[in-house]
């Protein structure tokens, strides 16, 4: 882990009486004096919503919200941003990291509770080494004794922050709030962790008292709200952005958690009525219809993320035509997006769609006489892709090493064989799940023939698979971590799912995948650890609470702090399907009959991506994909770039150029009957068409999170000015602007 940002001062003992000043690596500054000197390093604060480098808690404590970060208000030699790092009073020159050396050769300084002070020593001001253990600030003066020496030595005290519980708030900030740095949720908040609680306090409407200071919460700006919604949804309109900006992030999450789930299976059934039911029974139409209409924005976004972890694809075999069954599978993801991960893992295991896709449906026990062995496909993938991954992990997602420095595998072929035995005895359940036992063609499943005859017709893909005990492998199955099971199908399933759910790898493995899908392609180990901690314990001793995990992901300092916007390693390439939906929802696409009997066929061809049509169980791209060049050289991951080629990029831009000006984001399928008329609502933007700056300001918030680069803005503005001068209609000007923004990196890259 990188060393925390620090501020430091040093002594040169003894030294001449002249003053020298030398410039070190920017932004550091060295002042060398007789017996007194300083080295000051700027760094961002932890809770810093506006990203100006001044900690919000520190600024409130000293009523310093209006200070310029680079100014030195009290003229004590420290800028306000450096005072923030040190936790000192920017209005008092006496509140300073002033070091003094009495004749007994000891250094004393005033400490601040929650800060760490590391003495370091150097002979040349270039190479520094630690001189003893660090001091922990307690609010009193601290003293460092210095042994006399005839050699020239420079002494430096490095001041840095502590975060023992790695919840994103420093020990200094937690002490100001009355929280504990030994507990990630010492605030006992439903927000999930202490950083989220502080973020909600400082970043929501209302007045509160903090350290005797009365402060009004500062709700998110429109740009911050837009960025949040691009992480948490498939796309939002301007009114939704305004709503989040007025209520705050935590409030929006709480509201989303209470919304009823939009069912893909029910929508699929509704769309199959009428003269074109053969067409509309295909799940692809259902998926687009739901994601263009649904109000449970967060749930549907998380379900899509889960669909790229628990992959089922209609590209081959029975699933090509089992659209209702695939819709039922997707509903598992929708319904458990805010539930418990263990329940999701069990439902995935019992899903007939997954049973077919990974071939554990009709799985049979070992029969040496007939050379029959349990299929191992699902047993392998539930470990490798759905729960624990290939190698043992620390809580922060880094790999554990053996005594030789090698990665430690989480399982071996013997483990796969044992888990495969667990997943035997499951077959299609073609009747109502309340009927016991189920029947096939009027025959109760009481034989191998009936077991194998069960087919995924009718409702056979819509219910959990049926457990037929005679086809279940008998005997002991050895699981991971020296556990085993030997029981009925359900008992063995419970044991196996519990074994994986409680494995120490599951929290960091799943946490990293979800962070990548929603926020950031290369999350820091600390970020993964914070989310994994929420997975392991939601604050009420419950493991696997998806609401706690999502709060931790979306309210984490790496997701919310403004300082991350200047970090070139932060963010992700947004998937083309998500960008497409964002455009449609940003301008409130509507249909004349309330349904979308339309699909972006040309777009899907351009993207090489469509939900539930992954080319393999490994999804469209790998989580560890690293494009050659600067990303790989910097050990950065960029999964979505695996389907981003010169060909797909050009096709995508061509699609925007053809579809946005004609309001044809979705293809009209006239050969299957008269399709509904689609409408894109550009009325608010058209009102600004003759004012390029005002129009770009609105589109910047709506599409690029207020992060449009000056270069892109200049190019697009000049084009809009030219269009106005050419007497192009306001509607055409707006569509032209949207097309240019959609084709820009600013729209594609989410920081």
ChimeraX attribute file (.defattr): number of C-alpha atoms within 10 A of each C-alpha:
attribute: neighborCount
match mode: 1-to-1
recipient: residues
	/A:1	6
	/A:2	5
	/A:3	7
	/A:4	12
	/A:5	15
	/A:6	22
	/A:7	24
	/A:8	23
	/A:9	22
	/A:10	27
	/A:11	26
	/A:12	22
	/A:13	20
	/A:14	16
	/A:15	16
	/A:16	12
	/A:17	10
	/A:18	8
	/A:19	11
	/A:20	12
	/A:21	11
	/A:22	9
	/A:23	10
	/A:24	12
	/A:25	8
	/A:26	8
	/A:27	10
	/A:28	13
	/A:29	15
	/A:30	19
	/A:31	17
	/A:32	21
	/A:33	20
	/A:34	15
	/A:35	19
	/A:36	20
	/A:37	23
	/A:38	24
	/A:39	18
	/A:40	23
	/A:41	21
	/A:42	22
	/A:43	19
	/A:44	21
	/A:45	25
	/A:46	24
	/A:47	27
	/A:48	22
	/A:49	24
	/A:50	17
	/A:51	19
	/A:52	16
	/A:53	23
	/A:54	28
	/A:55	24
	/A:56	24
	/A:57	26
	/A:58	25
	/A:59	19
	/A:60	18
	/A:61	19
	/A:62	16
	/A:63	17
	/A:64	21
	/A:65	15
	/A:66	7
	/A:67	15
	/A:68	14
	/A:69	18
	/A:70	15
	/A:71	15
	/A:72	19
	/A:73	19
	/A:74	16
	/A:75	13
	/A:76	17
	/A:77	16
	/A:78	22
	/A:79	20
	/A:80	27
	/A:81	25
	/A:82	26
	/A:83	24
	/A:84	27
	/A:85	28
	/A:86	27
	/A:87	27
	/A:88	22
	/A:89	21
	/A:90	28
	/A:91	17
	/A:92	12
	/A:93	17
	/A:94	12
	/A:95	16
	/A:96	19
	/A:97	25
	/A:98	16
	/A:99	20
	/A:100	16
	/A:101	18
	/A:102	9
	/A:103	6
	/A:104	10
	/A:105	14
	/A:106	15
	/A:107	21
	/A:108	17
	/A:109	18
	/A:110	17
	/A:111	24
	/A:112	21
	/A:113	16
	/A:114	23
	/A:115	25
	/A:116	23
	/A:117	24
	/A:118	20
	/A:119	23
	/A:120	21
	/A:121	20
	/A:122	19
	/A:123	14
	/A:124	10
	/A:125	15
	/A:126	7
	/A:127	9
	/A:128	15
	/A:129	13
	/A:130	15
	/A:131	16
	/A:132	11
	/A:133	10
	/A:134	15
	/A:135	17
	/A:136	19
	/A:137	18
	/A:138	14
	/A:139	12
	/A:140	11
	/A:141	11
	/A:142	16
	/A:143	16
	/A:144	16
	/A:145	11
	/A:146	13
	/A:147	8
	/A:148	10
	/A:149	9
	/A:150	7
	/A:151	9
	/A:152	12
	/A:153	17
	/A:154	22
	/A:155	26
	/A:156	27
	/A:157	28
	/A:158	22
	/A:159	29
	/A:160	21
	/A:161	25
	/A:162	18
	/A:163	19
	/A:164	15
	/A:165	19
	/A:166	19
	/A:167	27
	/A:168	24
	/A:169	29
	/A:170	24
	/A:171	24
	/A:172	25
	/A:173	29
	/A:174	22
	/A:175	14
	/A:176	17
	/A:177	15
	/A:178	12
	/A:179	20
	/A:180	21
	/A:181	23
	/A:182	14
	/A:183	16
	/A:184	26
	/A:185	25
	/A:186	17
	/A:187	21
	/A:188	15
	/A:189	13
	/A:190	18
	/A:191	26
	/A:192	27
	/A:193	29
	/A:194	28
	/A:195	26
	/A:196	30
	/A:197	20
	/A:198	22
	/A:199	27
	/A:200	21
	/A:201	19
	/A:202	25
	/A:203	23
	/A:204	22
	/A:205	17
	/A:206	13
	/A:207	13
	/A:208	13
	/A:209	10
	/A:210	13
	/A:211	12
	/A:212	9
	/A:213	12
	/A:214	13
	/A:215	15
	/A:216	15
	/A:217	17
	/A:218	20
	/A:219	23
	/A:220	25
	/A:221	20
	/A:222	21
	/A:223	20
	/A:224	25
	/A:225	26
	/A:226	28
	/A:227	24
	/A:228	23
	/A:229	23
	/A:230	26
	/A:231	24
	/A:232	23
	/A:233	21
	/A:234	25
	/A:235	27
	/A:236	23
	/A:237	18
	/A:238	19
	/A:239	11
	/A:240	17
	/A:241	25
	/A:242	16
	/A:243	14
	/A:244	24
	/A:245	24
	/A:246	20
	/A:247	18
	/A:248	24
	/A:249	26
	/A:250	22
	/A:251	15
	/A:252	17
	/A:253	19
	/A:254	14
	/A:255	11
	/A:256	17
	/A:257	18
	/A:258	10
	/A:259	13
	/A:260	11
	/A:261	20
	/A:262	20
	/A:263	19
	/A:264	25
	/A:265	22
	/A:266	14
	/A:267	19
	/A:268	27
	/A:269	16
	/A:270	15
	/A:271	23
	/A:272	17
	/A:273	12
	/A:274	9
	/A:275	10
	/A:276	13
	/A:277	15
	/A:278	12
	/A:279	15
	/A:280	23
	/A:281	21
	/A:282	20
	/A:283	27
	/A:284	21
	/A:285	21
	/A:286	30
	/A:287	21
	/A:288	22
	/A:289	21
	/A:290	19
	/A:291	22
	/A:292	21
	/A:293	18
	/A:294	14
	/A:295	15
	/A:296	20
	/A:297	22
	/A:298	26
	/A:299	25
	/A:300	26
	/A:301	23
	/A:302	23
	/A:303	20
	/A:304	24
	/A:305	19
	/A:306	22
	/A:307	21
	/A:308	21
	/A:309	20
	/A:310	23
	/A:311	23
	/A:312	27
	/A:313	23
	/A:314	21
	/A:315	14
	/A:316	12
	/A:317	11
	/A:318	15
	/A:319	20
	/A:320	14
	/A:321	15
	/A:322	22
	/A:323	23
	/A:324	26
	/A:325	25
	/A:326	29
	/A:327	27
	/A:328	23
	/A:329	25
	/A:330	26
	/A:331	20
	/A:332	22
	/A:333	23
	/A:334	26
	/A:335	17
	/A:336	22
	/A:337	26
	/A:338	23
	/A:339	17
	/A:340	18
	/A:341	22
	/A:342	21
	/A:343	15
	/A:344	21
	/A:345	20
	/A:346	16
	/A:347	18
	/A:348	21
	/A:349	24
	/A:350	23
	/A:351	26
	/A:352	30
	/A:353	32
	/A:354	24
	/A:355	25
	/A:356	20
	/A:357	22
	/A:358	21
	/A:359	16
	/A:360	25
	/A:361	27
	/A:362	28
	/A:363	26
	/A:364	25
	/A:365	21
	/A:366	18
	/A:367	11
	/A:368	8
	/A:369	6
	/A:370	7
	/A:371	7
	/A:372	12
	/A:373	17
	/A:374	24
	/A:375	24
	/A:376	20
	/A:377	16
	/A:378	24
	/A:379	23
	/A:380	21
	/A:381	18
	/A:382	21
	/A:383	19
	/A:384	16
	/A:385	19
	/A:386	20
	/A:387	25
	/A:388	25
	/A:389	21
	/A:390	18
	/A:391	18
	/A:392	22
	/A:393	23
	/A:394	18
	/A:395	23
	/A:396	23
	/A:397	24
	/A:398	16
	/A:399	17
	/A:400	15
	/A:401	15
	/A:402	9
	/A:403	6
	/A:404	6
	/A:405	8
	/A:406	10
	/A:407	15
	/A:408	14
	/A:409	14
	/A:410	18
	/A:411	19
	/A:412	11
	/A:413	10
	/A:414	11
	/A:415	17
	/A:416	21
	/A:417	20
	/A:418	22
	/A:419	26
	/A:420	24
	/A:421	27
	/A:422	33
	/A:423	30
	/A:424	29
	/A:425	25
	/A:426	27
	/A:427	31
	/A:428	31
	/A:429	29
	/A:430	23
	/A:431	19
	/A:432	14
	/A:433	15
	/A:434	7
	/A:435	9
	/A:436	10
	/A:437	16
	/A:438	19
	/A:439	18
	/A:440	16
	/A:441	10
	/A:442	7
	/A:443	11
	/A:444	13
	/A:445	21
	/A:446	14
	/A:447	13
	/A:448	13
	/A:449	9
	/A:450	15
	/A:451	26
	/A:452	15
	/A:453	15
	/A:454	21
	/A:455	17
	/A:456	20
	/A:457	15
	/A:458	13
	/A:459	16
	/A:460	23
	/A:461	28
	/A:462	26
	/A:463	20
	/A:464	22
	/A:465	25
	/A:466	26
	/A:467	22
	/A:468	20
	/A:469	15
	/A:470	17
	/A:471	20
	/A:472	24
	/A:473	27
	/A:474	17
	/A:475	12
	/A:476	14
	/A:477	22
	/A:478	20
	/A:479	21
	/A:480	17
	/A:481	11
	/A:482	6
	/A:483	11
	/A:484	15
	/A:485	18
	/A:486	15
	/A:487	17
	/A:488	19
	/A:489	23
	/A:490	13
	/A:491	12
	/A:492	23
	/A:493	20
	/A:494	16
	/A:495	20
	/A:496	24
	/A:497	18
	/A:498	14
	/A:499	16
	/A:500	21
	/A:501	22
	/A:502	17
	/A:503	16
	/A:504	17
	/A:505	25
	/A:506	26
	/A:507	30
	/A:508	29
	/A:509	27
	/A:510	25
	/A:511	27
	/A:512	26
	/A:513	21
	/A:514	23
	/A:515	24
	/A:516	23
	/A:517	25
	/A:518	24
	/A:519	26
	/A:520	26
	/A:521	25
	/A:522	22
	/A:523	24
	/A:524	17
	/A:525	16
	/A:526	17
	/A:527	26
	/A:528	29
	/A:529	24
	/A:530	24
	/A:531	32
	/A:532	27
	/A:533	27
	/A:534	31
	/A:535	27
	/A:536	22
	/A:537	19
	/A:538	24
	/A:539	23
	/A:540	11
	/A:541	10
	/A:542	13
	/A:543	21
	/A:544	24
	/A:545	23
	/A:546	21
	/A:547	22
	/A:548	26
	/A:549	30
	/A:550	26
	/A:551	21
	/A:552	30
	/A:553	30
	/A:554	23
	/A:555	25
	/A:556	23
	/A:557	23
	/A:558	22
	/A:559	24
	/A:560	26
	/A:561	20
	/A:562	20
	/A:563	20
	/A:564	17
	/A:565	17
	/A:566	10
	/A:567	10
	/A:568	8
	/A:569	18
	/A:570	20
	/A:571	23
	/A:572	23
	/A:573	23
	/A:574	22
	/A:575	18
	/A:576	23
	/A:577	18
	/A:578	18
	/A:579	20
	/A:580	21
	/A:581	19
	/A:582	21
	/A:583	22
	/A:584	25
	/A:585	21
	/A:586	23
	/A:587	20
	/A:588	18
	/A:589	20
	/A:590	19
	/A:591	17
	/A:592	11
	/A:593	11
	/A:594	12
	/A:595	22
	/A:596	26
	/A:597	27
	/A:598	24
	/A:599	20
	/A:600	20
	/A:601	15
	/A:602	15
	/A:603	25
	/A:604	16
	/A:605	14
	/A:606	19
	/A:607	21
	/A:608	16
	/A:609	18
	/A:610	19
	/A:611	21
	/A:612	21
	/A:613	18
	/A:614	20
	/A:615	17
	/A:616	14
	/A:617	16
	/A:618	16
	/A:619	20
	/A:620	20
	/A:621	17
	/A:622	15
	/A:623	20
	/A:624	14
	/A:625	17
	/A:626	20
	/A:627	17
	/A:628	8
	/A:629	8
	/A:630	10
	/A:631	14
	/A:632	13
	/A:633	10
	/A:634	10
	/A:635	13
	/A:636	18
	/A:637	22
	/A:638	23
	/A:639	24
	/A:640	22
	/A:641	17
	/A:642	14
	/A:643	17
	/A:644	17
	/A:645	11
	/A:646	9
	/A:647	11
	/A:648	17
	/A:649	16
	/A:650	13
	/A:651	17
	/A:652	23
	/A:653	18
	/A:654	15
	/A:655	21
	/A:656	21
	/A:657	18
	/A:658	14
	/A:659	19
	/A:660	23
	/A:661	18
	/A:662	12
	/A:663	16
	/A:664	19
	/A:665	25
	/A:666	21
	/A:667	18
	/A:668	20
	/A:669	15
	/A:670	11
	/A:671	7
	/A:672	14
	/A:673	11
	/A:674	10
	/A:675	18
	/A:676	18
	/A:677	15
	/A:678	22
	/A:679	15
	/A:680	19
	/A:681	16
	/A:682	16
	/A:683	13
	/A:684	13
	/A:685	21
	/A:686	18
	/A:687	14
	/A:688	18
	/A:689	26
	/A:690	19
	/A:691	14
	/A:692	19
	/A:693	15
	/A:694	14
	/A:695	21
	/A:696	25
	/A:697	15
	/A:698	18
	/A:699	21
	/A:700	22
	/A:701	21
	/A:702	27
	/A:703	29
	/A:704	26
	/A:705	24
	/A:706	21
	/A:707	19
	/A:708	21
	/A:709	13
	/A:710	9
	/A:711	9
	/A:712	14
	/A:713	17
	/A:714	12
	/A:715	11
	/A:716	19
	/A:717	18
	/A:718	12
	/A:719	17
	/A:720	24
	/A:721	16
	/A:722	13
	/A:723	19
	/A:724	17
	/A:725	10
	/A:726	9
	/A:727	9
	/A:728	13
	/A:729	13
	/A:730	19
	/A:731	15
	/A:732	16
	/A:733	26
	/A:734	27
	/A:735	21
	/A:736	19
	/A:737	22
	/A:738	23
	/A:739	20
	/A:740	19
	/A:741	23
	/A:742	22
	/A:743	18
	/A:744	16
	/A:745	14
	/A:746	20
	/A:747	19
	/A:748	19
	/A:749	16
	/A:750	21
	/A:751	24
